[in-house]
Amino acid sequence: MAKKKKEKQDGFFKEILGEIGGSIIFEVVWNIIMFIPRVIIRLISTLW
């Protein structure tokens, strides 16, 4: 019974770690996607 509890805890922590990792990757990708249009707009406004 103690072994089953330990396995469940490991799965819980791995699941949370996976969620955090996924959200960090999503944030990085989202920030890059939002950064590109800003750069293009600044480039256009600087050239004109």
CORZI-V817240 format. One record per residue. N is the residue number from 1. PHI is phi in whole degrees, 0 to 359 (999 if undefined). BURIAL is b if it has 24 or more other ideal C-beta (glycine too) atoms within 12 Angstrom, else e. Layout:
n,phi,burial
N,PHI,BURIAL
N,PHI,BURIAL
This chain:
n,phi,burial
1,999,e
2,295,e
3,294,e
4,296,e
5,297,e
6,296,e
7,297,e
8,295,e
9,295,e
10,301,e
11,296,e
12,296,e
13,292,e
14,295,e
15,295,e
16,295,e
17,298,e
18,296,e
19,296,e
20,296,e
21,299,e
22,296,e
23,289,e
24,294,e
25,298,e
26,299,e
27,298,e
28,297,e
29,297,e
30,297,e
31,295,e
32,294,e
33,297,e
34,283,e
35,283,e
36,300,e
37,297,e
38,298,e
39,296,e
40,296,e
41,297,e
42,295,e
43,296,e
44,296,e
45,292,e
46,287,e
47,289,e
48,264,e
